[in-house]
Amino acid sequence: MPTEVLWVDKYAPKKLSEIIGWRKQVEEFVSWFNRALRGEEKRPCLLVGPPGVGKTALVHAFARERGVELIELNASDERSAEKIRELEKVVVTGSITGRPKLLFLDEIDGMSGTADRGGVSAILKIIKISRIPVAMAANDPYSQRLRPLRDMAYTIRFHALRSDLIARKLKQIAEAEGLNITEDAIKAIAQRSGGSLRSAINDLQALSSRELITKADVEAMLGVRDVQSNVFEALNKLFKGSPELAKQAFEDSGLDPRAFLLWVKHATTVAYSDPDEVSRAFDSLSKADIFLTRIIREQEWGLLKYAIDFMTMGVNLAGEKPRGFIRWGVPSRFRVAREEALRSALAKIARHTHTSTREIRRLLPLIRIIASKGRLSFLSREEQAALAPLAKQPPELKEEKEARAEEKPRRRRRAARRAAKRSSGQATLSLG
């Protein structure tokens, strides 16, 4: 029986345009390679970031698209230092085919054990004598053994991928493989991946033998992975770091913008105690919320950068930096899940009825009746459950509430004037 092809290999990007989430990093890598070919860049390129986010995939797609002769070595393999030394003759000779060469040393932080002493020295020598560009990849750029390489390299940083980007890729693979999988299941796999696309694709393949893949299947097989550590680290950056570091916190969290906004809302009340600081922070968060709503409603994705700035740098600049250890806590999972499900349900109904989500909210009692007759089958069970408590009565708009409040005294004044007029008329008649 032939071995099944791994989907991470089958659906690996074949060209740079298929790389998801790393447009800036792709541009930086291409620019570095072009400078190196022209002799304008002597530094090696160091790609750093968590495992499974696409560092190696970027190099492979670049080499395939540009026709580059790729010489690759995984530095975490046994006796990698010896293998690196064997490359000395390769990096000082030209290409027989006439194609440009690129030496790629993957997982260089994996050779920092005692079994591979001399590995860093061997790489340093390769870089010094090499006549071809040298690129490296590492998961842990802060390893002390790698400091000599880190200090001399042109560094391109990666972070945990956002779950919405991972979900988009999983959906493409599921459609290509003909899987029967719910949208909630795709989201669950993406959110439990810890920002690793490779991990998410492997999980999807592991579940692919099922006739129908549901969220319950994902939770039963994968359990609840600990992705909170990424979020807590991101919150520490956001509230304790510089504004520039705070901006990076969103990318490091691996969350989609809406989920990240909910976390920051919760964390703001933990980090700031002064009412003025809290007020300034929530003013920025409200602006971010407005931008995110407009993005969804009008598909103006160019506004995302402003939403991110408000929910990161805006909150960071709202108050004094908190000191010491902070127990961030976790927002109510039920509240977060319900908010996401409700927002998703309203958006779906709005699309199907060609109207706004605000109008849908006003029609919730009617929608509940329609749902009870099974005519909203395009909604998930979670989305239908989120509609139920709000559908008992339509939420009153602020303008309507104010108008109704103002109408009562106006009615009383009109009634009083009518009564006074009748009384005055009766008095005139009696005098006549």
C-alpha positions in Angstrom: 0.0 0.0 0.0 1.6 3.3 -1.0 2.4 5.8 1.7 -0.1 8.7 1.8 1.3 12.1 0.8 1.5 14.5 3.6 -0.8 17.5 3.0 1.8 19.9 4.3 3.9 18.9 1.3 1.0 18.5 -1.2 -0.3 22.0 -0.5 3.0 23.7 0.1 3.2 27.0 -1.8 4.6 26.6 -5.3 5.2 30.4 -5.8 5.6 33.4 -3.6 2.1 34.7 -4.3 0.7 31.6 -2.5 2.5 32.5 0.8 -0.1 33.6 3.2 0.4 36.4 5.8 4.0 37.3 4.9 4.0 39.8 2.1 6.4 42.1 3.9 8.8 39.2 4.7 8.7 38.0 1.1 9.6 41.4 -0.2 12.4 41.7 2.3 13.8 38.3 1.4 13.6 38.9 -2.4 15.3 42.3 -1.9 18.1 40.7 0.3 18.8 38.0 -2.3 18.9 40.5 -5.2 21.4 42.7 -3.3 23.5 39.6 -2.4 23.6 38.6 -6.1 24.8 42.1 -7.1 27.5 41.9 -4.4 25.8 44.8 -2.4 24.9 42.6 0.5 27.5 40.6 2.4 25.4 39.6 5.4 23.6 36.2 5.5 19.8 36.3 5.9 18.4 34.9 9.2 14.7 34.0 9.2 13.4 33.8 12.8 10.1 32.8 14.3 7.9 30.0 15.7 7.9 26.6 14.0 5.4 25.9 11.3 4.6 29.5 10.3 6.2 29.3 6.8 9.9 30.2 7.0 11.1 27.2 5.1 8.1 27.3 2.8 9.1 30.8 1.7 12.6 29.8 0.8 11.4 26.7 -1.2 8.8 28.8 -3.1 11.3 31.5 -3.8 13.8 29.0 -5.2 11.2 27.2 -7.3 9.8 30.5 -8.7 13.2 32.1 -9.5 14.9 28.9 -10.8 17.5 29.1 -8.0 19.7 26.1 -7.3 18.9 25.5 -3.7 21.5 23.8 -1.5 19.8 22.8 1.7 20.9 21.3 5.0 18.9 20.8 8.2 21.3 21.8 10.9 19.4 19.9 13.6 20.4 16.6 11.9 23.0 14.5 13.6 26.6 15.4 12.8 25.4 18.6 11.1 28.7 20.4 11.9 30.6 17.8 9.9 28.1 18.1 7.0 28.4 21.9 7.1 32.2 21.6 6.7 31.7 19.4 3.7 29.9 22.4 2.0 33.0 24.5 1.9 33.9 23.4 -1.6 30.4 23.9 -2.8 30.0 27.6 -1.7 33.3 28.7 -3.4 32.5 27.3 -6.8 30.1 28.7 -9.5 27.0 27.0 -10.8 27.5 24.5 -13.7 24.0 25.1 -14.9 24.4 28.9 -14.9 21.5 29.3 -12.4 22.1 31.3 -9.2 22.8 29.4 -6.1 21.4 29.7 -2.5 22.7 27.9 0.5 19.9 27.4 3.1 20.7 26.1 6.6 17.4 25.2 8.4 16.8 25.0 12.1 20.3 26.2 13.1 19.2 26.6 16.7 18.7 22.8 16.8 22.4 22.1 16.7 23.3 23.9 19.9 23.7 20.8 22.0 26.9 19.2 23.1 26.7 16.6 20.4 27.3 19.3 17.8 30.1 21.5 19.2 31.7 23.5 16.5 28.5 23.9 14.4 28.3 27.6 14.8 32.0 28.0 14.0 31.5 25.9 10.9 28.7 28.2 9.8 30.7 31.3 10.4 33.5 29.9 8.3 31.1 29.0 5.5 29.7 32.6 5.5 33.1 34.1 5.4 34.3 32.1 2.4 31.0 31.8 0.5 30.6 33.3 -2.9 26.8 32.6 -2.9 24.0 34.0 -0.7 23.5 32.1 2.6 20.1 32.0 4.3 19.4 30.4 7.7 16.3 29.7 9.7 15.8 29.5 13.5 12.9 29.0 15.9 14.8 30.5 18.9 16.9 33.5 17.8 17.8 34.3 21.4 19.9 31.2 22.0 23.3 32.3 23.4 25.1 29.8 21.1 23.7 31.6 18.1 24.7 35.1 19.2 27.6 35.4 16.8 25.3 34.6 13.9 22.5 36.8 15.1 24.8 39.8 15.4 26.1 39.6 11.8 22.9 38.6 10.0 20.2 40.5 8.1 17.2 39.4 10.2 13.6 38.8 8.9 11.2 38.2 11.7 8.1 35.9 11.6 5.4 35.5 14.3 2.5 33.2 15.0 0.0 33.3 12.1 -3.5 34.7 12.7 -6.1 32.1 13.1 -8.3 33.6 10.4 -5.5 33.3 7.8 -5.0 29.7 8.9 -8.7 29.0 8.6 -8.8 30.4 5.1 -6.0 28.0 4.0 -7.7 25.0 5.7 -11.0 25.8 3.9 -9.2 25.7 0.5 -7.6 22.4 1.3 -10.9 20.9 2.6 -12.6 21.9 -0.7 -9.8 20.5 -2.8 -9.9 17.2 -0.8 -13.7 17.0 -0.9 -14.1 17.0 2.9 -17.4 17.4 4.6 -16.4 19.8 7.4 -18.3 22.5 9.2 -17.1 26.1 9.4 -17.0 25.8 13.2 -14.7 22.8 12.9 -12.3 24.7 10.6 -12.2 27.6 13.0 -11.6 25.3 15.9 -8.6 23.6 14.2 -7.2 27.0 13.3 -7.6 28.4 16.9 -6.0 25.3 18.4 -2.9 25.5 16.1 -1.0 28.0 18.2 -0.4 30.0 15.1 1.3 27.1 13.2 -0.1 26.5 9.8 1.8 23.2 9.5 0.2 22.0 12.8 -3.2 22.9 11.5 -2.8 21.2 8.2 -1.6 18.0 9.9 -4.6 18.1 12.3 -7.0 18.5 9.3 -5.4 15.5 7.6 -5.7 13.4 10.8 -9.4 14.1 10.9 -10.0 13.6 7.2 -11.2 10.0 7.4 -14.5 11.0 9.0 -17.6 11.3 6.9 -18.5 14.7 8.6 -16.0 16.7 10.7 -17.6 18.8 13.4 -16.3 21.1 16.1 -17.0 18.3 18.6 -14.8 16.0 16.6 -12.0 18.5 16.7 -12.3 19.0 20.5 -12.5 15.3 21.1 -9.4 14.5 19.1 -7.2 17.5 19.7 -8.4 18.7 23.1 -7.9 22.3 24.0 -4.3 23.4 23.2 -2.8 26.0 25.4 -2.8 29.1 23.2 -3.2 31.4 26.1 0.6 31.7 26.6 0.9 33.5 23.3 -1.9 35.9 24.2 -0.4 36.6 27.7 3.0 37.3 26.2 1.3 39.6 23.7 -0.5 41.5 26.4 2.7 42.0 28.3 4.2 43.6 25.2 1.1 45.7 24.6 0.9 47.2 28.1 4.5 47.1 29.3 6.5 47.7 26.2 7.1 50.7 23.9 4.4 51.7 21.4 6.3 50.0 18.6 6.5 46.7 20.6 2.8 47.1 21.5 1.9 47.2 17.8 3.7 43.9 17.3 1.6 42.3 20.1 -1.4 41.8 17.7 0.7 39.7 15.3 2.3 37.7 18.1 -1.1 36.8 19.6 -2.1 34.7 16.6 -5.7 35.8 17.1 -8.0 37.3 14.6 -8.7 41.1 15.1 -12.1 40.6 16.8 -10.9 38.0 19.3 -7.8 40.1 20.1 -10.0 43.2 20.7 -12.0 41.2 23.3 -8.9 40.1 25.1 -7.5 43.7 25.2 -10.9 45.0 26.5 -10.6 42.6 29.4 -6.9 43.2 30.0 -7.4 47.0 30.1 -9.4 46.8 33.3 -6.6 44.7 34.8 -3.7 46.8 33.7 -5.1 50.3 34.4 -6.7 51.4 37.6 -6.9 55.2 37.1 -10.3 56.1 35.6 -8.7 58.6 33.2 -6.4 55.9 31.8 -9.2 53.4 31.5 -11.3 56.1 29.7 -8.5 56.9 27.2 -7.9 53.2 26.6 -11.5 52.4 25.9 -11.8 55.4 23.6 -9.1 53.9 21.5 -10.8 50.5 21.6 -14.1 52.0 20.5 -12.4 53.5 17.5 -10.8 50.1 16.7 -14.3 48.5 17.0 -15.7 51.1 14.6 -13.0 50.4 12.0 -13.5 46.6 12.3 -17.2 47.0 11.8 -16.7 49.1 8.7 -14.2 46.5 7.3 -16.8 43.8 7.6 -19.7 45.9 6.3 -17.9 47.5 3.4 -15.0 45.1 2.9 -12.5 48.0 3.2 -9.6 45.9 4.4 -7.2 48.8 4.0 -8.6 50.1 7.3 -7.3 47.1 9.2 -4.0 48.8 10.0 -5.8 51.7 11.7 -7.9 49.3 13.8 -4.7 47.5 14.9 -3.0 50.8 15.7 -5.9 51.9 18.0 -6.2 48.6 19.8 -2.4 48.3 20.4 -0.5 51.6 20.4 -3.6 53.6 21.4 -4.1 51.5 24.4 -0.4 51.4 25.2 -0.2 55.2 25.3 -3.4 55.6 27.4 -1.6 55.2 30.8 1.4 54.5 32.9 3.2 51.2 32.2 2.2 48.6 34.8 5.0 47.0 36.8 5.7 43.5 38.0 3.8 40.3 37.3 0.2 40.7 36.1 -2.4 37.9 36.3 -4.3 38.8 33.2 -7.0 36.2 33.5 -9.2 35.0 30.7 -12.3 36.7 29.3 -15.5 34.8 29.7 -15.3 32.0 27.1 -19.1 31.9 27.0 -19.3 35.6 26.3 -16.6 35.6 23.7 -18.1 32.5 21.9 -21.6 34.0 22.1 -20.5 37.4 20.7 -18.6 35.7 17.8 -21.5 33.4 17.1 -24.1 36.2 17.2 -22.0 38.5 15.0 -21.5 35.6 12.5 -25.2 34.8 12.5 -26.3 38.4 11.9 -23.8 38.8 9.1 -24.9 35.7 7.3 -28.6 36.6 7.5 -27.8 40.1 6.3 -26.0 38.7 3.3 -28.8 36.4 2.4 -31.5 39.1 2.7 -29.4 41.9 1.2 -29.9 44.2 4.2 -27.9 45.6 7.1 -27.1 43.8 10.4 -28.8 46.7 12.3 -32.1 46.0 10.4 -31.7 42.3 11.1 -31.4 43.1 14.9 -34.8 44.9 14.7 -36.4 41.9 13.1 -35.1 39.3 15.5 -38.5 38.2 16.8 -39.6 37.4 13.3 -36.3 35.7 12.5 -36.7 33.5 15.6 -40.0 32.3 14.2 -38.4 31.6 10.8 -35.6 29.7 12.5 -38.0 27.5 14.5 -39.4 26.3 11.1 -36.0 25.2 10.0 -35.6 27.9 7.3 -32.2 29.2 8.6 -30.3 25.9 8.0 -27.3 27.9 6.7 -26.6 28.9 10.4 -24.6 26.7 12.7 -26.1 25.4 16.0 -24.0 27.9 17.9 -25.2 30.8 15.7 -28.9 29.8 16.2 -28.4 29.5 19.9 -26.8 32.9 20.1 -29.9 34.4 18.4 -32.4 32.9 20.9 -32.0 35.1 23.9 -31.9 38.3 21.9 -34.8 37.4 19.7 -37.3 37.7 22.6 -37.6 41.4 21.9 -35.9 43.6 19.4 -33.0 45.7 20.8 -34.1 49.3 21.0 -31.9 51.8 19.1 -30.5 54.6 21.2 -32.3 57.3 19.1 -35.6 55.5 19.5 -35.2 55.3 23.2 -34.3 59.0 23.5 -37.2 59.9 21.3 -39.7 57.9 23.3 -38.4 59.4 26.5 -38.8 62.9 25.1 -42.3 62.1 23.8 -43.9 61.5 27.2 -43.5 65.0 28.6 -44.5 66.5 25.2 -47.7 64.5 25.4 -48.4 65.7 28.9 -47.7 69.3 27.8 -50.1 69.0 24.8 -52.8 67.5 27.0 -52.4 70.3 29.5 -52.6 72.9 26.8 -55.8 71.3 25.4 -57.3 71.2 28.9 -56.4 74.8 29.5 -57.9 75.8 26.2 -61.1 74.0 26.9 -61.3 75.7 30.3 -60.6 79.1 28.8 -63.3 78.6 26.2 -65.9 77.6 28.8 -65.0 80.8 30.9 -65.5 83.0 27.8 -68.9 81.5 27.2 -70.0 82.1 30.7 -68.9 85.8 30.7 -70.8 86.4 27.5 
